């Protein structure tokens, strides 16, 4: 029973990470279009110029991964679920910092 409650919480957090991932991509594309900003991630620089490839790599593939992971999460033990919770919480923290950076950059763009 506890595993099911923990799994449901983790699934919501995992989809939150996915949402922030997509929001990061959208914000990055919009900021790049201003010409005042550049992509800091060297891996993302390789595909950020192509909207279709960016959509595939930042939206479709991660959704498929999240979908599959959530289907198999129930086989993990409580100890393993706690570890997964820490990793997802870390990812949420990182993405929230990235989104905050995007907000600051949008404000800088609007001021200039």
Secondary structure, DSSP 8 states (H G I E B T S, - for coil): -HHHHHHHHHHHHHHHHHHHHHHHHHHHHHHHHTTS-----HHHHTTTT-HHHHHIIIIIHHHHHHHHHHHHGGGS-HHHHHHHHHHHHHHHHHHHHHHHHHHHHHHHHHH-
